[in-house]
């Protein structure tokens, strides 16, 4: 059972267990193997995770899952063990017939994630970072098939935390949120998308400023830059994020997947190819029951009942 202040709901009856977890001192190669095992061999949620909390709030009607990064003493600093948990849980939820939208947030209002765990990285050599393709596995979050993910950001969202938020489909935040890419202060640069997704989100000049200075961006600046879709009062962040997720979850599964796929393709395709791709996805939805139900409901002046 997954416990929540919003209610209690079970996501699956017999929850599988993975093997031994990564310790804080796991080598890069062992961590990569752990992440591979999570993706390929265990397709049921664990009863509990060491580094995340999985909930299904009553307000979501069984179609919304909330995942909380849960290393509060470290301000939810990201390490391989946390990402192993996160990749495993999101992969299972993405395959679920019930879950239509996920909300990713922090377990403390102080931070979504204050960055990657420096203690895990400080002693790495170039050979270790290169041969394990460090941070490559983190990109699995952005490759999930069709279930939209909302990043609900409160407090610090820095470095790897900002990069993780950018892997999600929608970013919303509280008024006290602070975004940044401070890797330059550590003698490195962003390594999980901060120079690429951030530039696509807010433009070259603003992205360059954050990456070169290590300065932070306020919630108002993030909204004005297009980095976030909504800014909420601090105590309204999670309820409003769940409400948004519930609205998304009420739509048709095929159209949600198609919309997500089409928007994401805009970063990769030329305008002409993107428009062609969009038309093909649009046309393909005329083969679905959801298209028939949606248009019939509109003409009959009632709410659609998407399955």
Secondary structure, 3 states (H helix, E strand, C coil): CEEECCEEECCCCCCCCCCCCCCCCCCHHHHHHHHHHHHHHCCCCCCCCCCEEEECCHHHCCCEEEEEECCHHHCCCECHHHHHHHHHHHHHHHHCCCCCEEEEEECECCEEECCECHHHHCCCCHHHHHHCCCCCHHHHHHHCCCCEEEEEECCEEECHHHHHHHHCCEEEEECCCEEECHHHHHCCCCCCCCCCHHHHHHCHHHHHHHHHHCCEEEHHHHHHHCCCCEEECHHHHHHHHHHHHHHHHCCCHHHHHHHHHHHHHCCCCCHHHHHHHHHHHHHHHHHCHHHHHHHHHHHCCCCCCCC
